[in-house]
Amino acid sequence: MADSPRIRPPIRGERALRRRRRIALAAALGVVALIGVGVAFAATGDDDVAPGGVRLDGVDVSGLSPDEVRRAAQERADSLMDVPLVITRTDDPSFRVEATRESLGARPRIRRAVDEVLEPRGVAGRLASIVGLGPSREVDLAFTLDPRRVAALMRRARTDADTPPRPAGLEVGDDDIAVVAGAPGFGIDTVALRARILALPESIVLTPAELPPPVTDAAAAEARARALALTDQPVSVTLQGRGVAIETPVLRDALRFSPDPPDLAVTLDPDTLYADIASAFSTREQPARDAGFRISGSSVRLVPSRIGRSLDMPAIVEAIVADPSATAVRARFKVGRPERTTAEAKALRITELVSEYSTSYNCCEPRVTNIQRAAEMLDGTIIPAGGRFSLNEALGPRTPEGGFVEAPQIAAGRLEDAVGGGVSQVATTIFNAAFFAGLEIVTHTPHQFWIARYPQGREATLSYGGPELVFVNDWPAAVLVSARADANTVTVRFFSSKLGRRVATETGEPTDPVEPETIETLDSSLEPGERVVEQERGGAGFTISYTRTVWDGDTVKRDERYTWRYGAVDEYVTVGPPEREERPRPRTGEDEPDAPPATAPDAPDAPPATTAPSGGGPAAPPP
């Protein structure tokens, strides 16, 4: 039998060599793996996807792009909007109040959620996520809530059994400042309840308990000491070595207290102190003035803006309160900036009269009050270049509180009293000013029937809620509106830059006349055969057309034709029931006289019926 081969154990140097080779091979493989991961990481980009192991409010968003994460967050938010939040109370098993995110005006914080999902940033964190070594994370989807709706929900969570605590306070008397003790309450801790609602759990269980005063008697006593120190001696407000003293009675009148749990804040009212010292600094103060325009006749000039200067009363109060022992504080002033500077006013390019229109009326009627009030509100309006003007928006609802009174206006073909009646005369006047200024007329509506003091067709009515008057200043310069109304006339003038504008108009002859009618309405409360004329017959209806051509230099800017159909001014009459015919009484005995004859004796001829002239009657006084 042959000898079996003998295995020679490796010498120590060979073992070390093999170990080094294995380590090198492992390192090489690691480098290759890292290179592969790096290639994959580079392919996806450092910030292009969400890390692994990330959940957004329970939804796995690992590996999603930012846009995909954003969509996932929005979808999750939408699914949560109708999830109810139920509030119950341990002291009343039947009590239950529900709300949802939607009813609380919730708005999801999508951007914040996406930013949190995309963390961690950087190469190390991204590589760890890719190889599965990154930690898993849960990102909550937060919402912001409408504070007013949260407050309303908190009110619903209370019952009649709840009594709010009363903070301790102070009462200023003639000779002393007294502490008014606080009192505990019972019910729900509103601060804690607000925090729980903002967390948006699915349910909140409330346990009413005693509620301590938010400001204790001890805190009120400390506030009393501060108040006494503030009013212990006069304090002077000085400027350049001279000052005016605020005496202690004024300081006491100016004391103000407000709960600032757990403290009671003590301060002084700036307006009370200002009323006491303002006269001493009147030469040092001047109000800020906006740049504006002053109209004289048909010319306009720029009034420059001015920086204002006034006592900074909050700063003066702060200095007094900060050091109650001080006998004097320095007068402080603040600068008032104009809202419109001179440069801004110049940029408006308001330099000259570009259009003017007037309409007249009878003095002293109620409608004149409304015309004058509307003109007062419109005067000084500036329509910027490209700006849209709405007369209803400029005047707002016509109400007695706004200075308007009842006066006739047209409604469904009849004159009826309404607050603001007569404002349509202002509408017609400003419409014509805009018409001849070459502005773009967006919408206007003439009156239902023609009113002789207005040009045929070229006029406008107005009512809050419609009809409306709207035009646009489509010229590269602002328009300043000047409106004046005296006893008999309202005039509207537009100031701007002419910019080569010219306007021409032609009005055609009336066509298609329609005669007025008499419209009768039965009123059983009247005597039989009685007739009451509510509105007299007026002029005939007709169709009218007119044109407008607007030039910008030698270029025609707009070429327009308008047509309007006026209705006739019908007569409205209220009539009583028909007259009854009297019949002969039956003969009941031979001793009665004979019945009267069936026909009356001949009577003189009745006067002929009359009618208003065709189309010639005057229109009733309109708005």
C-alpha positions as CSV (number, residue, x, y, z in Angstrom):
1,M,0.0,0.0,0.0
2,A,1.4,3.2,-1.0
3,D,1.9,6.0,1.5
4,S,-0.9,8.6,1.5
5,P,0.1,12.1,0.6
6,R,1.0,14.3,3.4
7,I,-0.5,17.8,3.7
8,R,1.9,20.4,4.7
9,P,0.4,23.1,7.0
10,P,0.9,26.6,5.6
11,I,3.6,28.5,7.2
12,R,2.7,31.7,9.1
13,G,3.6,34.1,6.3
14,E,1.3,32.3,3.8
15,R,-1.7,32.5,6.2
16,A,-1.2,36.2,6.6
17,L,-1.0,36.7,2.9
18,R,-4.3,34.8,2.3
19,R,-6.0,36.9,5.0
20,R,-4.8,40.1,3.4
21,R,-6.1,38.9,0.0
22,R,-9.5,38.1,1.5
23,I,-9.7,41.6,3.1
24,A,-8.7,43.2,-0.2
25,L,-11.3,41.3,-2.0
26,A,-14.0,42.3,0.4
27,A,-12.9,45.9,0.2
28,A,-13.0,45.7,-3.5
29,L,-16.5,44.3,-3.5
30,G,-17.6,47.0,-1.1
31,V,-16.2,49.7,-3.3
32,V,-18.0,48.1,-6.2
33,A,-21.2,48.1,-4.2
34,L,-20.8,51.7,-3.2
35,I,-20.0,52.6,-6.7
36,G,-23.2,50.9,-7.8
37,V,-25.2,52.6,-5.1
38,G,-23.6,55.9,-6.1
39,V,-24.5,55.3,-9.7
40,A,-28.1,54.6,-8.7
41,F,-28.1,57.6,-6.4
42,A,-26.6,59.8,-9.1
43,A,-29.3,58.5,-11.5
44,T,-32.1,59.5,-9.1
45,G,-30.5,62.8,-8.0
46,D,-29.9,64.0,-4.5
47,D,-33.3,65.6,-4.0
48,D,-35.4,63.9,-6.6
49,V,-37.1,61.2,-4.5
50,A,-38.3,60.7,-1.0
51,P,-36.0,58.5,1.2
52,G,-37.0,55.0,2.0
53,G,-39.0,54.2,5.1
54,V,-41.0,57.4,5.1
55,R,-44.8,57.5,5.7
56,L,-46.9,60.6,5.3
57,D,-49.8,60.5,7.7
58,G,-49.9,56.7,7.3
59,V,-49.3,56.7,3.5
60,D,-46.0,55.2,2.3
61,V,-44.3,57.8,0.1
62,S,-40.8,56.2,-0.2
63,G,-39.2,56.8,-3.5
64,L,-41.8,59.2,-4.7
65,S,-40.8,62.4,-6.5
66,P,-41.6,65.8,-4.9
67,D,-44.6,66.2,-7.2
68,E,-45.8,62.7,-6.4
69,V,-45.4,63.4,-2.6
70,R,-47.3,66.7,-3.1
71,R,-50.2,64.9,-4.8
72,A,-50.2,62.2,-2.2
73,A,-50.3,64.9,0.6
74,Q,-53.2,66.7,-1.2
75,E,-55.2,63.4,-1.7
76,R,-54.6,62.5,2.0
77,A,-55.8,66.0,3.0
78,D,-58.9,65.7,0.9
79,S,-59.8,62.4,2.4
80,L,-59.5,63.9,5.9
81,M,-61.7,67.0,5.3
82,D,-64.9,65.2,6.2
83,V,-63.6,63.1,9.1
84,P,-65.6,64.2,12.2
85,L,-64.1,65.5,15.4
86,V,-66.5,64.6,18.2
87,I,-66.6,66.5,21.5
88,T,-68.4,64.9,24.5
89,R,-68.6,65.8,28.2
90,T,-68.4,63.6,31.2
91,D,-71.0,65.6,33.1
92,D,-73.6,65.1,30.4
93,P,-73.9,61.8,28.6
94,S,-76.2,63.2,26.0
95,F,-73.9,66.1,25.1
96,R,-72.3,65.7,21.6
97,V,-70.8,68.3,19.3
98,E,-69.3,67.4,15.9
99,A,-67.1,69.3,13.5
100,T,-64.9,68.5,10.5
101,R,-61.8,70.0,9.1
102,E,-63.9,71.5,6.4
103,S,-66.3,73.2,8.8
104,L,-63.3,74.5,10.8
105,G,-61.9,76.1,7.6
106,A,-58.9,73.8,7.6
107,R,-56.0,74.4,5.1
108,P,-53.4,71.6,4.8
109,R,-49.8,72.6,5.1
110,I,-48.7,70.7,1.9
111,R,-45.4,72.5,1.4
112,R,-44.3,71.8,5.0
113,A,-45.3,68.1,4.6
114,V,-43.3,67.7,1.4
115,D,-40.2,69.4,2.9
116,E,-40.3,67.0,6.0
117,V,-40.8,63.9,3.7
118,L,-37.7,64.8,1.6
119,E,-35.5,64.9,4.7
120,P,-32.8,63.7,5.3
121,R,-30.8,65.7,2.8
122,G,-27.2,65.1,1.8
123,V,-25.3,62.1,0.4
124,A,-24.8,60.1,3.6
125,G,-28.5,60.2,4.5
126,R,-29.6,59.4,1.0
127,L,-27.1,56.5,0.6
128,A,-28.2,55.1,4.0
129,S,-31.8,55.1,2.8
130,I,-31.0,53.4,-0.5
131,V,-29.1,50.5,1.2
132,G,-31.9,50.1,3.7
133,L,-30.0,51.5,6.7
134,G,-31.9,54.7,7.1
135,P,-34.4,55.0,10.0
136,S,-38.2,54.8,9.2
137,R,-40.1,58.0,9.8
138,E,-43.7,59.1,10.2
139,V,-44.5,62.6,8.9
140,D,-47.8,64.2,10.2
141,L,-49.9,66.2,7.8
142,A,-50.6,69.4,9.7
143,F,-53.6,71.8,9.1
144,T,-54.2,75.5,9.9
145,L,-57.7,76.3,11.2
146,D,-59.8,79.4,11.0
147,P,-59.5,81.1,14.4
148,R,-63.1,82.4,14.3
149,R,-64.5,78.9,13.6
150,V,-62.4,77.4,16.3
151,A,-63.8,80.0,18.7
152,A,-67.3,79.1,17.6
153,L,-66.7,75.4,18.2
154,M,-65.4,76.2,21.7
155,R,-68.6,78.2,22.4
156,R,-70.6,75.2,21.3
157,A,-68.6,73.0,23.7
158,R,-69.9,74.9,26.7
159,T,-73.2,74.5,28.5
160,D,-75.4,76.6,30.7
161,A,-73.7,74.9,33.7
162,D,-70.3,76.5,32.8
163,T,-69.5,79.8,34.6
164,P,-66.3,81.6,33.4
165,P,-63.9,82.7,36.1
166,R,-63.6,86.4,36.8
167,P,-60.1,87.9,36.9
168,A,-59.2,90.3,39.7
169,G,-59.1,93.9,38.7
170,L,-58.8,97.5,39.8
171,E,-61.3,100.3,40.2
172,V,-60.2,103.9,40.2
173,G,-62.1,106.0,42.7
174,D,-62.0,109.7,43.6
175,D,-59.5,109.1,46.5
176,D,-58.1,105.6,46.0
177,I,-57.5,102.7,43.6
178,A,-59.3,99.6,45.0
179,V,-58.7,95.9,44.2
180,V,-61.8,94.1,42.8
181,A,-61.5,90.5,43.9
182,G,-61.5,87.8,41.3
183,A,-63.8,84.7,41.4
184,P,-63.3,81.1,40.3
185,G,-65.5,79.6,37.7
186,F,-66.5,76.1,36.7
187,G,-66.4,74.4,33.4
188,I,-63.9,73.9,30.6
189,D,-60.3,75.1,30.4
190,T,-60.6,77.1,27.2
191,V,-56.8,77.3,26.7
192,A,-56.4,73.6,26.9
193,L,-59.5,73.0,24.7
194,R,-58.1,75.2,22.0
195,A,-54.9,73.3,22.0
196,R,-56.7,70.0,21.7
197,I,-58.9,71.2,18.9
198,L,-55.8,72.4,16.9
199,A,-54.4,68.9,17.3
200,L,-57.4,67.6,15.4
201,P,-58.0,64.2,17.1
202,E,-61.0,62.1,16.3
203,S,-62.6,62.7,19.7
204,I,-62.2,65.0,22.7
205,V,-63.7,64.1,26.1
206,L,-64.2,67.1,28.4
207,T,-64.3,66.9,32.1
208,P,-65.5,70.2,33.7
209,A,-63.6,71.4,36.8
210,E,-63.1,74.4,38.9
211,L,-61.4,77.2,37.0
212,P,-59.1,79.6,38.9
213,P,-59.2,83.3,38.2
214,P,-56.8,84.1,35.4
215,V,-55.6,87.1,37.4
216,T,-55.3,86.6,41.2
217,D,-56.0,89.1,43.9
218,A,-52.3,89.2,44.7
219,A,-51.5,90.1,41.1
220,A,-54.1,92.8,41.2
221,A,-52.6,94.2,44.4
222,E,-49.2,94.4,42.6
223,A,-50.9,96.2,39.7
224,R,-52.4,98.6,42.2
225,A,-49.0,99.5,43.5
226,R,-47.8,100.2,40.0
227,A,-50.8,102.4,39.3
228,L,-50.3,104.4,42.5
229,A,-46.7,104.9,41.6
230,L,-47.7,106.2,38.2
231,T,-50.2,108.7,39.6
232,D,-48.2,109.7,42.7
233,Q,-46.7,112.9,41.2
234,P,-47.0,115.1,38.1
235,V,-44.8,114.2,35.1
236,S,-43.6,116.8,32.6
237,V,-43.2,116.2,28.9
238,T,-40.2,118.3,27.8
239,L,-38.7,119.6,24.6
240,Q,-35.5,121.6,24.5
241,G,-35.5,122.4,28.2
242,R,-39.1,123.4,28.3
243,G,-42.0,121.2,29.2
244,V,-45.7,120.9,30.1
245,A,-46.8,119.0,33.2
246,I,-49.4,116.3,33.2
247,E,-51.1,116.6,36.6
248,T,-52.1,113.6,38.8
249,P,-55.8,113.9,38.1
250,V,-55.2,113.6,34.4
251,L,-52.9,110.6,35.0
252,R,-55.6,109.0,37.1
253,D,-58.2,109.5,34.3
254,A,-55.7,108.0,31.8
255,L,-55.2,104.8,33.8
256,R,-56.1,101.6,31.9
257,F,-56.0,98.0,33.1
258,S,-56.2,94.8,31.1
259,P,-55.8,91.1,32.1
260,D,-52.5,89.7,30.9
261,P,-52.6,86.3,32.8
262,P,-51.2,85.8,35.3
263,D,-50.6,89.5,35.6
264,L,-52.8,92.6,35.4
265,A,-51.3,95.1,32.9
266,V,-51.2,98.8,33.8
267,T,-50.8,101.5,31.3
268,L,-52.0,105.0,30.3
269,D,-54.4,106.0,27.6
270,P,-52.4,108.0,24.9
271,D,-55.5,109.9,23.7
272,T,-56.3,111.2,27.3
273,L,-52.7,112.5,27.7
274,Y,-52.6,114.0,24.2
275,A,-55.8,116.0,24.9
276,D,-54.0,117.5,27.9
277,I,-50.7,118.5,26.3
278,A,-51.5,118.9,22.6
279,S,-51.9,122.7,22.7
280,A,-48.4,123.1,24.1
281,F,-46.9,121.4,21.0
282,S,-49.3,122.7,18.3
283,T,-46.5,124.7,16.6
284,R,-44.4,121.6,16.4
285,E,-47.0,119.4,14.8
286,Q,-48.3,119.4,11.3
287,P,-50.3,116.7,9.5
288,A,-49.0,114.8,6.5
289,R,-50.5,116.0,3.3
290,D,-51.0,113.9,0.2
291,A,-50.2,115.4,-3.2
292,G,-53.3,116.5,-4.9
293,F,-54.9,118.8,-7.4
294,R,-56.5,122.2,-7.0
295,I,-59.1,123.2,-9.6
296,S,-59.7,126.8,-10.4
297,G,-62.2,127.4,-13.2
298,S,-61.2,125.2,-16.1
299,S,-57.5,124.9,-15.0
300,V,-55.9,122.5,-12.5
301,R,-52.6,122.7,-10.7
302,L,-50.6,120.2,-8.6
303,V,-50.5,120.6,-4.8
304,P,-47.3,119.0,-3.6
305,S,-47.2,116.5,-0.8
306,R,-45.9,117.2,2.7
307,I,-44.2,115.2,5.4
308,G,-46.1,115.2,8.7
309,R,-44.8,115.5,12.3
310,S,-46.8,114.6,15.4
311,L,-46.3,113.7,19.0
312,D,-45.6,110.0,19.4
313,M,-47.9,109.4,22.3
314,P,-47.5,105.6,22.5
315,A,-43.7,106.2,23.0
316,I,-44.3,108.9,25.6
317,V,-46.7,106.6,27.5
318,E,-44.1,103.8,27.3
319,A,-41.5,106.1,28.8
320,I,-43.8,107.2,31.7
321,V,-44.9,103.6,32.5
322,A,-41.3,102.3,32.3
323,D,-40.1,104.7,35.1
324,P,-43.0,105.8,37.4
325,S,-40.5,107.6,39.6
326,A,-39.4,110.0,36.9
327,T,-40.7,113.5,37.1
328,A,-40.1,114.3,33.4
329,V,-39.9,112.5,30.1
330,R,-38.6,113.8,26.7
331,A,-41.2,114.6,24.0
332,R,-41.0,112.2,21.2
333,F,-42.3,112.8,17.6
334,K,-43.1,110.5,14.7
335,V,-43.0,111.2,11.0
336,G,-46.2,110.9,9.0
337,R,-45.7,109.9,5.4
338,P,-48.2,111.0,2.7
339,E,-50.0,108.2,0.9
340,R,-49.4,110.0,-2.5
341,T,-46.2,111.8,-3.1
342,T,-45.6,114.7,-5.4
343,A,-43.7,112.4,-7.8
344,E,-46.6,110.0,-7.9
345,A,-49.1,112.8,-8.5
346,K,-47.0,114.1,-11.4
347,A,-46.9,110.6,-12.9
348,L,-50.7,110.7,-13.2
349,R,-50.3,113.4,-15.9
350,I,-53.4,115.4,-14.9
351,T,-52.8,118.7,-16.5
352,E,-55.9,120.1,-18.3
353,L,-59.6,119.9,-18.9
354,V,-60.5,117.2,-21.4
355,S,-64.4,117.1,-21.1
356,E,-67.3,118.8,-19.3
357,Y,-71.0,118.3,-19.2
358,S,-73.9,119.9,-17.3
359,T,-77.6,119.1,-16.8
360,S,-80.2,121.2,-15.1
361,Y,-83.2,120.6,-12.7
362,N,-85.8,122.5,-10.7
363,C,-84.6,123.9,-7.4
364,C,-85.5,122.7,-4.0
365,E,-87.1,119.3,-4.8
366,P,-86.1,116.2,-2.7
367,R,-84.2,114.7,-5.6
368,V,-81.8,117.7,-5.5
369,T,-80.6,116.6,-2.1
370,N,-79.6,113.2,-3.7
371,I,-77.9,114.9,-6.7
372,Q,-75.9,117.1,-4.4
373,R,-74.9,114.2,-2.1
374,A,-73.8,112.1,-5.1
375,A,-71.8,114.9,-6.6
376,E,-70.1,115.5,-3.2
377,M,-69.1,111.8,-3.1
378,L,-67.7,111.7,-6.6
379,D,-65.8,115.0,-6.4
380,G,-62.0,114.4,-6.4
381,T,-62.2,110.8,-7.6
382,I,-59.1,109.8,-9.6
383,I,-59.4,107.1,-12.3
384,P,-55.9,105.8,-13.1
385,A,-54.7,105.0,-16.6
386,G,-56.4,101.7,-17.5
387,G,-58.7,102.0,-14.4
388,R,-62.3,100.8,-14.4
389,F,-65.0,103.1,-12.9
390,S,-68.4,101.9,-11.7
391,L,-70.8,104.5,-10.5
392,N,-72.6,102.1,-8.2
393,E,-69.3,101.1,-6.6
394,A,-68.4,104.7,-6.2
395,L,-71.7,105.7,-4.5
396,G,-72.5,102.4,-2.7
397,P,-76.1,101.7,-1.6
398,R,-78.2,104.8,-1.3
399,T,-79.4,104.9,2.3
400,P,-80.6,107.5,4.7
401,E,-77.5,106.9,6.8
402,G,-75.5,107.8,3.7
403,G,-77.2,111.1,3.3
404,F,-79.9,110.2,0.7
405,V,-83.6,110.9,0.9
406,E,-86.8,109.6,-0.8
407,A,-87.5,111.0,-4.2
408,P,-89.3,109.9,-7.4
409,Q,-87.6,107.3,-9.7
410,I,-88.8,105.3,-12.6
411,A,-89.9,101.7,-11.8
412,A,-91.6,99.5,-14.5
413,G,-92.8,102.6,-16.4
414,R,-94.1,104.5,-13.3
415,L,-92.7,107.1,-11.0
416,E,-92.3,105.8,-7.4
417,D,-90.6,107.3,-4.4
418,A,-87.4,105.6,-3.3
419,V,-84.3,106.5,-1.3
420,G,-81.8,108.0,-3.8
421,G,-84.3,109.0,-6.5
422,G,-82.6,111.5,-8.8
423,V,-79.1,110.0,-8.8
424,S,-79.8,109.0,-12.4
425,Q,-79.3,112.7,-13.3
426,V,-75.8,112.4,-12.0
427,A,-75.4,109.1,-14.0
428,T,-76.5,111.0,-17.2
429,T,-74.1,113.8,-16.5
430,I,-71.0,111.7,-15.8
431,F,-71.9,109.4,-18.7
432,N,-71.7,112.4,-21.1
433,A,-68.4,113.6,-19.5
434,A,-66.9,110.1,-20.1
435,F,-68.5,110.1,-23.6
436,F,-66.8,113.3,-24.6
437,A,-63.5,112.4,-22.9
438,G,-63.3,109.5,-25.4
439,L,-63.3,106.8,-22.6
440,E,-64.4,103.2,-23.3
441,I,-68.1,102.9,-22.3
442,V,-68.5,99.3,-20.9
443,T,-72.1,99.4,-20.0
444,H,-74.9,101.9,-19.6
445,T,-78.7,101.9,-19.9
446,P,-80.8,104.9,-20.9
447,H,-84.1,105.6,-19.1
448,Q,-87.3,103.7,-20.0
449,F,-88.8,106.8,-21.5
450,W,-87.3,110.0,-22.7
451,I,-86.8,113.0,-20.3
452,A,-86.7,116.3,-22.1
453,R,-83.8,117.7,-20.2
454,Y,-81.5,114.9,-21.4
455,P,-80.1,114.4,-25.0
456,Q,-82.1,111.8,-26.8
457,G,-80.4,108.4,-26.4
458,R,-77.2,109.8,-24.9
459,E,-78.1,109.4,-21.2
460,A,-78.0,106.8,-18.5
461,T,-80.1,105.6,-15.6
462,L,-78.8,103.9,-12.4
463,S,-80.1,101.6,-9.7
464,Y,-78.1,99.7,-7.0
465,G,-77.9,96.2,-8.3
466,G,-78.6,97.3,-11.9
467,P,-78.9,99.1,-14.2
468,E,-75.2,100.0,-13.9
469,L,-72.9,102.6,-15.5
470,V,-69.3,101.4,-16.1
471,F,-66.5,102.9,-18.2
472,V,-62.7,102.4,-18.5
473,N,-60.0,105.0,-18.8
474,D,-58.1,103.5,-21.6
475,W,-55.8,106.4,-22.1
476,P,-52.2,106.6,-20.7
477,A,-53.0,109.4,-18.2
478,A,-55.2,109.4,-15.1
479,V,-58.6,111.2,-15.0
480,L,-59.5,113.6,-12.1
481,V,-63.3,113.9,-11.7
482,S,-64.7,117.2,-10.6
483,A,-68.4,117.2,-9.7
484,R,-70.4,120.2,-8.5
485,A,-74.1,120.5,-7.9
486,D,-75.8,123.8,-7.0
487,A,-79.5,124.8,-6.7
488,N,-80.3,124.2,-10.4
489,T,-77.3,122.5,-12.2
490,V,-75.0,119.6,-11.8
491,T,-71.7,119.8,-13.7
492,V,-69.1,117.0,-14.1
493,R,-65.6,117.8,-15.5
494,F,-62.8,115.4,-16.4
495,F,-59.2,116.6,-16.1
496,S,-56.3,114.6,-17.7
497,S,-54.0,115.1,-20.6
498,K,-55.6,115.6,-24.0
499,L,-53.1,113.3,-25.8
500,G,-54.5,114.2,-29.1
501,R,-58.0,113.0,-28.2
502,R,-61.0,114.4,-30.2
503,V,-64.6,113.3,-30.1
504,A,-67.5,113.8,-32.6
505,T,-71.1,112.7,-32.4
506,E,-74.2,112.9,-34.5
507,T,-77.8,112.1,-33.4
508,G,-80.4,111.0,-35.9
509,E,-84.1,111.8,-36.1
510,P,-86.6,109.8,-33.9
511,T,-88.4,107.0,-35.7
512,D,-91.2,104.5,-35.1
513,P,-93.3,106.6,-32.7
514,V,-95.6,104.8,-30.3
515,E,-98.5,106.7,-28.7
516,P,-99.1,106.5,-24.9
517,E,-101.9,104.4,-23.6
518,T,-104.3,104.7,-20.6
519,I,-103.8,101.8,-18.2
520,E,-106.7,101.4,-15.7
521,T,-106.6,99.5,-12.4
522,L,-109.7,98.6,-10.5
523,D,-109.8,99.7,-6.8
524,S,-112.9,98.6,-5.0
525,S,-112.3,101.0,-2.2
526,L,-113.2,103.9,-4.5
527,E,-116.7,105.1,-5.1
528,P,-118.5,103.6,-8.1
529,G,-117.4,105.5,-11.2
530,E,-114.6,107.4,-9.4
531,R,-111.4,107.8,-11.4
532,V,-108.0,108.8,-9.8
533,V,-105.1,109.7,-12.2
534,E,-101.9,108.3,-10.7
535,Q,-99.7,109.3,-13.6
536,E,-100.6,111.7,-16.4
537,R,-100.2,110.9,-20.0
538,G,-96.9,112.0,-21.4
539,G,-94.8,111.9,-24.6
540,A,-94.8,109.2,-27.2
541,G,-92.2,106.5,-27.5
542,F,-89.6,106.4,-30.3
543,T,-86.4,104.9,-31.5
544,I,-83.2,107.0,-31.6
545,S,-79.7,106.4,-32.9
546,Y,-76.5,108.3,-32.4
547,T,-72.8,107.9,-33.1
548,R,-69.4,108.6,-31.5
549,T,-66.1,108.8,-33.2
550,V,-63.0,109.1,-31.1
551,W,-59.6,110.2,-32.5
552,D,-56.2,109.6,-31.0
553,G,-54.3,112.2,-33.0
554,D,-54.9,111.2,-36.6
555,T,-55.9,107.7,-35.7
556,V,-59.5,106.7,-35.2
557,K,-59.5,105.0,-31.7
558,R,-63.2,103.9,-31.8
559,D,-66.1,104.4,-34.2
560,E,-69.4,103.5,-32.5
561,R,-73.2,103.6,-33.1
562,Y,-75.8,103.4,-30.4
563,T,-79.5,102.7,-30.7
564,W,-82.2,102.9,-28.0
565,R,-86.0,102.3,-28.0
566,Y,-87.9,104.6,-25.7
567,G,-91.3,103.6,-24.4
568,A,-94.3,106.0,-24.2
569,V,-95.3,107.7,-21.0
570,D,-98.5,105.9,-20.3
571,E,-101.4,107.3,-18.2
572,Y,-102.1,105.3,-15.1
573,V,-105.6,105.6,-13.7
574,T,-107.2,103.9,-10.7
575,V,-111.0,103.4,-11.1
576,G,-113.8,102.5,-8.8
577,P,-116.4,99.8,-9.5
578,P,-119.0,100.3,-12.2
579,E,-122.1,102.4,-11.3
580,R,-125.3,100.4,-10.6
581,E,-128.5,101.2,-12.7
582,E,-131.6,102.1,-10.6
583,R,-134.7,100.1,-11.4
584,P,-138.4,101.3,-10.8
585,R,-139.9,100.1,-7.6
586,P,-142.9,97.7,-8.1
587,R,-146.4,99.2,-7.4
588,T,-147.7,97.9,-4.1
589,G,-151.1,99.8,-3.8
590,E,-153.5,102.0,-5.8
591,D,-152.8,104.9,-3.5
592,E,-149.1,105.2,-4.7
593,P,-148.3,107.7,-7.3
594,D,-147.3,106.6,-10.8
595,A,-143.7,105.6,-11.4
596,P,-141.4,108.2,-13.0
597,P,-141.1,108.0,-16.8
598,A,-138.5,105.5,-18.2
599,T,-136.6,108.3,-19.9
600,A,-135.3,111.5,-18.5
601,P,-136.2,114.8,-20.1
602,D,-133.9,116.1,-22.8
603,A,-130.6,117.4,-21.4
604,P,-128.2,119.7,-22.9
605,D,-125.4,118.2,-25.0
606,A,-122.5,116.8,-23.0
607,P,-119.0,118.3,-23.7
608,P,-116.9,116.2,-26.1
609,A,-114.2,113.8,-24.7
610,T,-110.7,115.1,-24.8
611,T,-107.3,113.4,-25.2
612,A,-103.7,114.5,-24.7
613,P,-102.0,115.6,-27.9
614,S,-100.1,112.8,-29.7
615,G,-96.6,112.7,-28.3
616,G,-96.8,116.2,-27.2
617,G,-97.5,115.9,-23.5
618,P,-94.6,116.6,-21.1
619,A,-92.9,113.7,-19.3
620,A,-93.5,113.3,-15.6
621,P,-90.6,114.5,-13.5
622,P,-88.1,111.7,-13.6
623,P,-85.2,110.8,-11.4
